[in-house]
Amino acid sequence: MGMVRDTWRAVLVLVVGVLLLEAGGLRKRTPDEVATLPPPPQVETRWVPPQPIIIQQMQPQPDRPLLRVAAAVTEFGDSVIGVFR
């Protein structure tokens, strides 16, 4: 049964590959087709110097009340577990 499934998978992969090649235009072009293609557009590119790396000092984190509440709940839970041990 596994061999039949693998065979069908291989056939489907080949069919999809052929369809993609034909529909996507990925096949080789004949010299006549290449001669009729318009030339590629000329793009002028200029060199842009890299931007300098700016290192900023770490700013202190703003007060986060939710983080404090979560830390307190975690500490309380650890205390409750310690009592039962």
Helices and strands as residue ranges (DSSP letters): H 2-24, H 31-36, H 65-84
